[in-house]
């Protein structure tokens, strides 16, 4: 079997595609898989590192204001399907799967016109422009959140499949007690982890310092780890030392969390942004959360993602504009005093996204390509 994956720009688009590829390879090792992305996205690092061939299509997104860049974007929208068509013809895929980003559009359109089975995965609660435009062309629309189907209109009926988000890790497979033991955390300690993504988030770092200085430091029974992100670590480390926070054995400041599956398993509460992948990982791990959406994301997608677990009781949503000194301390104090509430939140957030997304997508790929009977 031959599979062509397309999606690029951010880890939120690339990692689900890699998770799908990994699942297919585990089940059918001889499968040939390649990727199509742009020449400037994160796919240029992640895809070759995973050992897959990467093709490029030049395409740009439209800006939400009058701009000369939109003229180039319009031109590329016209010619990119031609380039994508050449790639599809050369690779001869049995199916083409998109995971978001503007590059998905020309590749899936080119495949659809050649009568090749097509599917697209939407990680966000509210489908992006590329996915909405692809509804007439694709055979299947995989959804992370069930409510996304309501935003796609009547034309998508019969095409959508609620699968969750494919993930490439051991998240949800490690017990809390085992994780705490492996990390050297007292089994009775209340464990909190906060982070703002790989690059970090300035406002979250400010809130974390307020929390460490004024609340965690006087609660030795709380084990707290905060990841500053790559761009903030040097400055944050100096501040950490200047405030004397290094003398508290229950507080740790790190640049990046490399053992996220283990940290999520050990945590009783997570404080983070609300990108689609992060929310999916929290759902898979069943971890209560305080979500602080980034206000700088197109269509305010992180707020919409955070609303899904918040509305079902699985998370506390705090908008960045409401993040004042003492805000996190008050919310954490309330949750710390009510462990049963945290357990209920964990169960609630687990319900928003299926935990077997990789298998659901693999099974459907087999059905769409007519290989359903080839795998036990």
C-alpha positions as a Markdown table, in Angstrom:
| # | Residue | x | y | z |
|---|---|---|---|---|
| 1 | Unk | 0.0 | 0.0 | 0.0 |
| 2 | Unk | 1.1 | 3.6 | -0.7 |
| 3 | Unk | 0.0 | 6.6 | 1.4 |
| 4 | Unk | 0.6 | 10.2 | 0.8 |
| 5 | Unk | 0.2 | 12.5 | 3.8 |
| 6 | Unk | -0.1 | 16.2 | 3.6 |
| 7 | Unk | -0.1 | 18.9 | 6.3 |
| 8 | Unk | 2.3 | 21.5 | 7.4 |
| 9 | Unk | 3.3 | 24.6 | 9.1 |
| 10 | Unk | 3.0 | 23.7 | 12.8 |
| 11 | Unk | 3.4 | 20.7 | 15.0 |
| 12 | Unk | -0.3 | 20.6 | 15.4 |
| 13 | Unk | -0.6 | 19.7 | 11.7 |
| 14 | Unk | 2.6 | 17.6 | 11.3 |
| 15 | Unk | 2.5 | 15.4 | 14.4 |
| 16 | Unk | -1.0 | 13.9 | 13.7 |
| 17 | Unk | 0.2 | 13.0 | 10.2 |
| 18 | Unk | 3.3 | 11.3 | 11.7 |
| 19 | Unk | 1.2 | 9.5 | 14.2 |
| 20 | Unk | -1.0 | 8.1 | 11.4 |
| 21 | Unk | 2.1 | 7.0 | 9.4 |
| 22 | Unk | 3.5 | 5.3 | 12.5 |
| 23 | Unk | 0.3 | 3.4 | 13.1 |
| 24 | Unk | 0.1 | 2.2 | 9.5 |
| 25 | Unk | 3.7 | 1.1 | 9.6 |
| 26 | Unk | 3.2 | -0.8 | 12.8 |
| 27 | Unk | 0.3 | -2.7 | 11.1 |
| 28 | Unk | 1.6 | -3.0 | 7.6 |
| 29 | Unk | 5.4 | -2.5 | 7.7 |
| 30 | Unk | 5.9 | -2.7 | 3.9 |
| 31 | Unk | 3.7 | 0.4 | 3.3 |
| 32 | Unk | 5.3 | 3.2 | 1.3 |
| 33 | Unk | 4.6 | 6.6 | 2.9 |
| 34 | Unk | 5.6 | 10.1 | 1.8 |
| 35 | Unk | 4.6 | 13.6 | 2.8 |
| 36 | Unk | 3.8 | 16.9 | 1.1 |
| 37 | Unk | 4.5 | 20.2 | 2.8 |
| 38 | Unk | 5.8 | 23.7 | 2.2 |
| 39 | Unk | 9.5 | 24.6 | 2.2 |
| 40 | Unk | 9.3 | 26.6 | 5.4 |
| 41 | Unk | 7.2 | 24.7 | 8.0 |
| 42 | Unk | 8.1 | 22.5 | 10.9 |
| 43 | Unk | 7.6 | 19.5 | 8.6 |
| 44 | Unk | 11.0 | 20.1 | 7.1 |
| 45 | Unk | 12.5 | 19.1 | 10.5 |
| 46 | Unk | 10.1 | 16.5 | 11.7 |
| 47 | Unk | 9.4 | 14.5 | 8.6 |
| 48 | Unk | 13.0 | 13.8 | 7.4 |
| 49 | Unk | 13.9 | 13.0 | 11.1 |
| 50 | Unk | 11.1 | 10.3 | 11.1 |
| 51 | Unk | 12.6 | 8.9 | 7.9 |
| 52 | Unk | 10.0 | 9.8 | 5.3 |
| 53 | Unk | 10.4 | 11.5 | 1.9 |
| 54 | Unk | 9.1 | 15.1 | 1.8 |
| 55 | Unk | 7.8 | 16.8 | -1.3 |
| 56 | Unk | 7.1 | 20.5 | -1.4 |
| 57 | Unk | 4.3 | 22.6 | -2.8 |
| 58 | Unk | 4.5 | 26.4 | -2.7 |
| 59 | Unk | 1.3 | 27.8 | -1.2 |
| 60 | Unk | 0.4 | 30.7 | 1.1 |
| 61 | Unk | -2.5 | 31.6 | 3.3 |
| 62 | Unk | -4.6 | 34.7 | 2.8 |
| 63 | Unk | -4.3 | 37.6 | 5.2 |
| 64 | Unk | -7.5 | 38.9 | 6.8 |
| 65 | Unk | -6.9 | 42.4 | 5.5 |
| 66 | Unk | -6.1 | 44.1 | 2.1 |
| 67 | Unk | -2.6 | 43.2 | 1.3 |
| 68 | Unk | -0.3 | 42.7 | -1.8 |
| 69 | Unk | 0.6 | 39.3 | -0.3 |
| 70 | Unk | -3.0 | 38.2 | -1.0 |
| 71 | Unk | -2.3 | 38.6 | -4.8 |
| 72 | Unk | 0.6 | 36.1 | -4.5 |
| 73 | Unk | -1.6 | 33.8 | -2.3 |
| 74 | Unk | -4.3 | 33.9 | -5.0 |
| 75 | Unk | -1.8 | 33.1 | -7.7 |
| 76 | Unk | -0.4 | 30.2 | -5.8 |
| 77 | Unk | -3.9 | 28.9 | -5.0 |
| 78 | Unk | -4.4 | 28.6 | -8.8 |
| 79 | Unk | -1.1 | 27.0 | -9.7 |
| 80 | Unk | -0.4 | 24.9 | -6.6 |
| 81 | Unk | -2.9 | 22.1 | -7.6 |
| 82 | Unk | -0.8 | 21.6 | -10.8 |
| 83 | Unk | 2.4 | 21.0 | -8.8 |
| 84 | Unk | 0.5 | 18.8 | -6.4 |
| 85 | Unk | -1.0 | 16.9 | -9.3 |
| 86 | Unk | 2.5 | 16.0 | -10.6 |
| 87 | Unk | 3.5 | 14.8 | -7.1 |
| 88 | Unk | 0.3 | 12.6 | -6.9 |
| 89 | Unk | 1.0 | 11.2 | -10.3 |
| 90 | Unk | 4.6 | 10.4 | -9.5 |
| 91 | Unk | 3.9 | 8.8 | -6.1 |
| 92 | Unk | 0.8 | 6.9 | -7.2 |
| 93 | Unk | -0.9 | 6.7 | -3.7 |
| 94 | Unk | -3.7 | 4.4 | -2.7 |
| 95 | Unk | -5.0 | 7.2 | -0.5 |
| 96 | Unk | -4.1 | 10.8 | 0.4 |
| 97 | Unk | -4.6 | 12.1 | 3.9 |
| 98 | Unk | -4.5 | 15.7 | 5.0 |
| 99 | Unk | -4.0 | 17.0 | 8.5 |
| 100 | Unk | -4.4 | 20.7 | 8.1 |
| 101 | Unk | -2.5 | 23.7 | 6.9 |
| 102 | Unk | -3.0 | 25.4 | 3.5 |
| 103 | Unk | -0.8 | 22.8 | 1.8 |
| 104 | Unk | -3.5 | 20.2 | 2.3 |
| 105 | Unk | -5.9 | 21.9 | 0.0 |
| 106 | Unk | -4.1 | 21.6 | -3.4 |
| 107 | Unk | -2.9 | 18.1 | -2.7 |
| 108 | Unk | -6.3 | 16.7 | -1.7 |
| 109 | Unk | -8.0 | 18.5 | -4.6 |
| 110 | Unk | -5.5 | 17.0 | -7.0 |
| 111 | Unk | -6.0 | 13.5 | -5.6 |
| 112 | Unk | -9.8 | 13.9 | -5.6 |
| 113 | Unk | -9.8 | 14.8 | -9.3 |
| 114 | Unk | -7.9 | 11.7 | -10.0 |
| 115 | Unk | -10.5 | 9.6 | -8.2 |
| 116 | Unk | -8.0 | 8.6 | -5.5 |
| 117 | Unk | -9.5 | 8.1 | -2.0 |
| 118 | Unk | -9.0 | 11.2 | 0.2 |
| 119 | Unk | -9.4 | 12.0 | 3.9 |
| 120 | Unk | -8.7 | 15.1 | 6.1 |
| 121 | Unk | -8.3 | 15.3 | 9.8 |
| 122 | Unk | -9.4 | 18.4 | 11.8 |
| 123 | Unk | -7.8 | 18.7 | 15.2 |
| 124 | Unk | -9.4 | 22.0 | 16.3 |
| 125 | Unk | -12.9 | 22.4 | 17.7 |
| 126 | Unk | -13.9 | 24.8 | 14.9 |
| 127 | Unk | -12.7 | 23.6 | 11.5 |
| 128 | Unk | -10.2 | 25.9 | 9.7 |
| 129 | Unk | -10.6 | 27.4 | 6.3 |
| 130 | Unk | -8.7 | 24.7 | 4.5 |
| 131 | Unk | -10.8 | 21.9 | 5.9 |
| 132 | Unk | -14.1 | 23.8 | 5.2 |
| 133 | Unk | -13.0 | 24.3 | 1.6 |
| 134 | Unk | -12.1 | 20.7 | 1.2 |
| 135 | Unk | -15.6 | 19.3 | 2.2 |
| 136 | Unk | -16.8 | 18.8 | -1.4 |
| 137 | Unk | -13.6 | 17.0 | -2.4 |
| 138 | Unk | -12.7 | 14.5 | 0.3 |
| 139 | Unk | -14.3 | 11.1 | 1.0 |
| 140 | Unk | -13.8 | 11.3 | 4.8 |
| 141 | Unk | -13.4 | 14.1 | 7.4 |
| 142 | Unk | -11.9 | 12.8 | 10.7 |
| 143 | Unk | -12.8 | 15.0 | 13.7 |
| 144 | Unk | -11.0 | 15.4 | 17.0 |
| 145 | Unk | -14.1 | 16.9 | 18.7 |
| 146 | Unk | -17.7 | 15.8 | 17.9 |
| 147 | Unk | -19.0 | 19.3 | 17.9 |
| 148 | Unk | -16.9 | 20.2 | 14.9 |
| 149 | Unk | -19.4 | 18.5 | 12.6 |
| 150 | Unk | -21.9 | 21.2 | 13.3 |
| 151 | Unk | -19.6 | 23.8 | 11.7 |
| 152 | Unk | -19.2 | 21.9 | 8.4 |
| 153 | Unk | -22.8 | 22.2 | 7.0 |
| 154 | Unk | -25.0 | 19.7 | 5.3 |
| 155 | Unk | -22.5 | 18.8 | 2.6 |
| 156 | Unk | -20.3 | 17.1 | 5.2 |
| 157 | Unk | -23.1 | 14.8 | 6.4 |
| 158 | Unk | -22.1 | 11.2 | 5.9 |
| 159 | Unk | -18.5 | 12.1 | 5.5 |
| 160 | Unk | -17.5 | 12.9 | 9.1 |
| 161 | Unk | -16.1 | 10.4 | 11.6 |
| 162 | Unk | -15.4 | 11.3 | 15.2 |
| 163 | Unk | -12.1 | 9.7 | 15.9 |
| 164 | Unk | -10.2 | 11.9 | 18.3 |
| 165 | Unk | -6.6 | 13.0 | 17.6 |
| 166 | Unk | -3.8 | 10.6 | 16.6 |
| 167 | Unk | -0.9 | 10.9 | 19.0 |
| 168 | Unk | 2.7 | 9.6 | 18.8 |
| 169 | Unk | 3.4 | 8.8 | 22.4 |
| 170 | Unk | 2.7 | 6.7 | 25.5 |
| 171 | Unk | 0.3 | 9.2 | 26.9 |
| 172 | Unk | -2.5 | 7.5 | 28.9 |
| 173 | Unk | -0.6 | 4.2 | 29.2 |
| 174 | Unk | 1.3 | 4.9 | 32.4 |
| 175 | Unk | -0.3 | 4.8 | 35.9 |
| 176 | Unk | -0.1 | 7.8 | 38.2 |
| 177 | Unk | 1.6 | 5.8 | 41.0 |
| 178 | Unk | 4.2 | 4.3 | 38.6 |
| 179 | Unk | 4.9 | 7.8 | 37.1 |
| 180 | Unk | 5.4 | 9.4 | 40.5 |
| 181 | Unk | 7.7 | 6.6 | 41.6 |
| 182 | Unk | 9.8 | 6.9 | 38.4 |
| 183 | Unk | 10.0 | 10.7 | 38.9 |
| 184 | Unk | 10.9 | 10.5 | 42.6 |
| 185 | Unk | 7.7 | 12.2 | 43.6 |
| 186 | Unk | 6.1 | 11.3 | 47.0 |
| 187 | Unk | 3.0 | 9.3 | 46.2 |
| 188 | Unk | 0.9 | 11.4 | 48.4 |
| 189 | Unk | 2.2 | 14.7 | 47.0 |
| 190 | Unk | -0.1 | 16.9 | 45.0 |
| 191 | Unk | 1.6 | 17.2 | 41.6 |
| 192 | Unk | 1.1 | 20.3 | 39.3 |
| 193 | Unk | 2.8 | 20.9 | 35.9 |
| 194 | Unk | 2.6 | 24.1 | 33.9 |
| 195 | Unk | 3.9 | 25.0 | 30.4 |
| 196 | Unk | 3.3 | 27.3 | 27.5 |
| 197 | Unk | 4.5 | 25.2 | 24.6 |
| 198 | Unk | 8.0 | 24.5 | 23.3 |
| 199 | Unk | 8.7 | 28.1 | 22.7 |
| 200 | Unk | 7.0 | 29.3 | 25.9 |
| 201 | Unk | 4.5 | 32.0 | 26.6 |
| 202 | Unk | 5.4 | 35.2 | 28.4 |
| 203 | Unk | 2.1 | 35.7 | 30.2 |
| 204 | Unk | 2.1 | 32.1 | 31.5 |
| 205 | Unk | 5.6 | 32.5 | 32.8 |
| 206 | Unk | 4.6 | 35.7 | 34.6 |
| 207 | Unk | 1.6 | 33.9 | 36.1 |
| 208 | Unk | 3.8 | 30.9 | 37.1 |
| 209 | Unk | 6.3 | 33.1 | 38.9 |
| 210 | Unk | 3.4 | 34.7 | 40.8 |
| 211 | Unk | 2.1 | 31.2 | 41.7 |
| 212 | Unk | 5.5 | 29.9 | 42.8 |
| 213 | Unk | 6.4 | 33.0 | 44.9 |
| 214 | Unk | 3.1 | 33.5 | 46.6 |
| 215 | Unk | 1.5 | 30.0 | 46.8 |
| 216 | Unk | 3.6 | 27.0 | 46.0 |
| 217 | Unk | 6.5 | 28.3 | 48.2 |
| 218 | Unk | 4.2 | 28.0 | 51.3 |
| 219 | Unk | 2.7 | 24.6 | 50.3 |
| 220 | Unk | 5.6 | 22.1 | 50.5 |
| 221 | Unk | 3.0 | 19.3 | 49.9 |
| 222 | Unk | 2.6 | 20.5 | 46.3 |
| 223 | Unk | 5.2 | 19.3 | 43.8 |
| 224 | Unk | 5.4 | 21.9 | 41.1 |
| 225 | Unk | 7.3 | 21.9 | 37.7 |
| 226 | Unk | 7.1 | 24.8 | 35.3 |
| 227 | Unk | 8.5 | 24.8 | 31.8 |
| 228 | Unk | 9.5 | 28.3 | 30.5 |
| 229 | Unk | 10.0 | 27.4 | 26.9 |
| 230 | Unk | 13.1 | 27.8 | 24.8 |
| 231 | Unk | 13.0 | 31.5 | 24.4 |
| 232 | Unk | 12.5 | 32.4 | 28.0 |
| 233 | Unk | 14.6 | 30.0 | 30.0 |
| 234 | Unk | 17.8 | 32.1 | 30.4 |
| 235 | Unk | 16.0 | 35.2 | 31.7 |
| 236 | Unk | 13.6 | 33.1 | 33.8 |
| 237 | Unk | 16.4 | 31.2 | 35.4 |
| 238 | Unk | 18.0 | 34.4 | 36.6 |
| 239 | Unk | 14.7 | 35.6 | 38.1 |
| 240 | Unk | 14.2 | 32.2 | 39.7 |
| 241 | Unk | 17.5 | 32.5 | 41.5 |
| 242 | Unk | 17.0 | 36.2 | 42.4 |
| 243 | Unk | 13.7 | 35.4 | 44.1 |
| 244 | Unk | 15.3 | 32.5 | 46.0 |
| 245 | Unk | 12.9 | 30.0 | 44.6 |
| 246 | Unk | 15.7 | 27.5 | 44.2 |
| 247 | Unk | 15.7 | 26.8 | 47.9 |
| 248 | Unk | 12.3 | 25.1 | 47.8 |
| 249 | Unk | 12.8 | 21.4 | 47.0 |
| 250 | Unk | 9.1 | 21.2 | 45.8 |
| 251 | Unk | 9.6 | 23.7 | 43.0 |
| 252 | Unk | 11.4 | 23.1 | 39.7 |
| 253 | Unk | 12.0 | 25.4 | 36.7 |
| 254 | Unk | 12.9 | 23.7 | 33.4 |
| 255 | Unk | 13.3 | 24.8 | 29.8 |
| 256 | Unk | 11.2 | 22.1 | 28.2 |
| 257 | Unk | 9.4 | 18.9 | 29.3 |
| 258 | Unk | 11.0 | 16.0 | 27.4 |
| 259 | Unk | 9.2 | 13.3 | 29.3 |
| 260 | Unk | 5.6 | 14.6 | 28.8 |
| 261 | Unk | 3.8 | 11.2 | 29.0 |
| 262 | Unk | 5.5 | 10.6 | 32.3 |
| 263 | Unk | 4.8 | 14.1 | 33.6 |
| 264 | Unk | 1.1 | 14.0 | 32.6 |
| 265 | Unk | 0.6 | 10.6 | 34.2 |
| 266 | Unk | 2.2 | 11.9 | 37.5 |
| 267 | Unk | 0.3 | 15.2 | 37.5 |
| 268 | Unk | -2.9 | 15.8 | 39.4 |
| 269 | Unk | -3.4 | 19.1 | 37.6 |
| 270 | Unk | -2.1 | 20.7 | 34.4 |
| 271 | Unk | -1.8 | 24.4 | 33.7 |
| 272 | Unk | -1.3 | 25.2 | 30.0 |
| 273 | Unk | -2.3 | 26.8 | 26.7 |
| 274 | Unk | -5.1 | 25.0 | 24.8 |
| 275 | Unk | -3.7 | 24.0 | 21.4 |
| 276 | Unk | -5.6 | 21.1 | 19.9 |
| 277 | Unk | -2.8 | 18.6 | 20.5 |
| 278 | Unk | -2.4 | 19.7 | 24.1 |
| 279 | Unk | -6.1 | 19.4 | 24.8 |
| 280 | Unk | -6.1 | 16.0 | 23.1 |
| 281 | Unk | -3.2 | 14.8 | 25.3 |
| 282 | Unk | -5.0 | 16.0 | 28.4 |
| 283 | Unk | -8.1 | 14.1 | 27.3 |
| 284 | Unk | -6.0 | 10.9 | 26.6 |
| 285 | Unk | -4.3 | 11.2 | 30.0 |
| 286 | Unk | -7.5 | 12.1 | 31.8 |
| 287 | Unk | -5.9 | 15.1 | 33.6 |
| 288 | Unk | -7.8 | 18.0 | 35.1 |
| 289 | Unk | -6.6 | 21.3 | 33.7 |
| 290 | Unk | -6.5 | 25.1 | 34.0 |
| 291 | Unk | -6.4 | 26.2 | 30.4 |
| 292 | Unk | -5.2 | 29.7 | 29.4 |
| 293 | Unk | -5.8 | 30.1 | 25.6 |
| 294 | Unk | -3.4 | 32.1 | 23.5 |
| 295 | Unk | -5.2 | 35.2 | 22.2 |
| 296 | Unk | -2.8 | 35.4 | 19.3 |
| 297 | Unk | -4.1 | 32.4 | 17.3 |
| 298 | Unk | -6.1 | 32.7 | 14.1 |
| 299 | Unk | -9.9 | 32.6 | 14.6 |
| 300 | Unk | -9.3 | 32.5 | 18.4 |
| 301 | Unk | -9.0 | 28.7 | 18.0 |
| 302 | Unk | -7.4 | 28.0 | 21.4 |
| 303 | Unk | -10.3 | 29.6 | 23.2 |
| 304 | Unk | -12.7 | 27.5 | 21.2 |
| 305 | Unk | -10.6 | 24.4 | 21.9 |
| 306 | Unk | -10.6 | 25.2 | 25.7 |
| 307 | Unk | -14.4 | 25.7 | 25.7 |
| 308 | Unk | -14.9 | 22.0 | 24.9 |
| 309 | Unk | -13.4 | 20.6 | 28.1 |
| 310 | Unk | -14.5 | 23.6 | 30.1 |
| 311 | Unk | -18.2 | 23.2 | 29.1 |
| 312 | Unk | -18.2 | 19.6 | 30.2 |
| 313 | Unk | -16.5 | 20.3 | 33.5 |
| 314 | Unk | -13.1 | 18.9 | 32.6 |
| 315 | Unk | -11.2 | 22.2 | 32.8 |
| 316 | Unk | -11.2 | 25.7 | 34.2 |
| 317 | Unk | -10.9 | 28.3 | 31.4 |
| 318 | Unk | -9.1 | 31.5 | 32.2 |
| 319 | Unk | -8.7 | 34.1 | 29.4 |
| 320 | Unk | -5.3 | 35.8 | 29.3 |
| 321 | Unk | -7.0 | 39.2 | 29.8 |
| 322 | Unk | -8.3 | 38.0 | 33.1 |
| 323 | Unk | -5.0 | 36.6 | 34.3 |
| 324 | Unk | -4.1 | 38.9 | 37.2 |
| 325 | Unk | -1.7 | 38.4 | 40.2 |
| 326 | Unk | -3.3 | 35.9 | 42.5 |
| 327 | Unk | -5.7 | 34.5 | 39.9 |
| 328 | Unk | -4.0 | 31.1 | 39.6 |
| 329 | Unk | -3.4 | 30.9 | 43.3 |
| 330 | Unk | -7.1 | 31.2 | 44.0 |
| 331 | Unk | -8.1 | 28.6 | 41.4 |
| 332 | Unk | -5.4 | 26.2 | 42.5 |
| 333 | Unk | -6.3 | 26.6 | 46.2 |
| 334 | Unk | -10.0 | 25.8 | 45.4 |
| 335 | Unk | -9.0 | 22.7 | 43.4 |
| 336 | Unk | -6.3 | 21.6 | 45.9 |
| 337 | Unk | -9.0 | 21.5 | 48.7 |
| 338 | Unk | -11.3 | 19.3 | 46.7 |
| 339 | Unk | -9.6 | 16.2 | 45.4 |
| 340 | Unk | -12.9 | 14.6 | 44.4 |
| 341 | Unk | -13.6 | 17.5 | 42.1 |
| 342 | Unk | -10.2 | 16.9 | 40.4 |
| 343 | Unk | -11.1 | 13.2 | 39.9 |
| 344 | Unk | -14.5 | 14.2 | 38.3 |
| 345 | Unk | -12.7 | 16.7 | 36.1 |
| 346 | Unk | -10.3 | 14.0 | 34.9 |
| 347 | Unk | -13.2 | 11.8 | 34.0 |
| 348 | Unk | -15.0 | 14.6 | 32.2 |
| 349 | Unk | -12.0 | 15.7 | 30.1 |
| 350 | Unk | -11.5 | 12.0 | 29.1 |
| 351 | Unk | -14.9 | 12.0 | 27.5 |
| 352 | Unk | -14.3 | 14.7 | 24.9 |
| 353 | Unk | -12.1 | 12.8 | 22.6 |
| 354 | Unk | -11.9 | 9.0 | 21.8 |
| 355 | Unk | -8.7 | 7.4 | 23.2 |
| 356 | Unk | -8.2 | 5.0 | 20.3 |
| 357 | Unk | -7.9 | 7.6 | 17.5 |
| 358 | Unk | -5.0 | 5.9 | 15.8 |
| 359 | Unk | -6.9 | 2.6 | 15.5 |
| 360 | Unk | -10.1 | 4.2 | 14.3 |
| 361 | Unk | -8.2 | 6.1 | 11.5 |
| 362 | Unk | -6.2 | 3.0 | 10.5 |
| 363 | Unk | -9.4 | 0.9 | 10.3 |
| 364 | Unk | -11.1 | 3.5 | 8.1 |
| 365 | Unk | -8.0 | 3.9 | 5.8 |
| 366 | Unk | -8.3 | 0.1 | 5.2 |
| 367 | Unk | -12.0 | 0.5 | 4.4 |
| 368 | Unk | -11.5 | 3.5 | 2.1 |
| 369 | Unk | -8.7 | 1.7 | 0.2 |
| 370 | Unk | -10.4 | -1.6 | 0.0 |
| 371 | Unk | -7.8 | -3.3 | 2.2 |
| 372 | Unk | -10.1 | -4.0 | 5.1 |
| 373 | Unk | -9.8 | -7.8 | 4.8 |
| 374 | Unk | -6.0 | -7.7 | 4.4 |
| 375 | Unk | -5.4 | -7.0 | 8.2 |
| 376 | Unk | -6.6 | -9.1 | 11.1 |
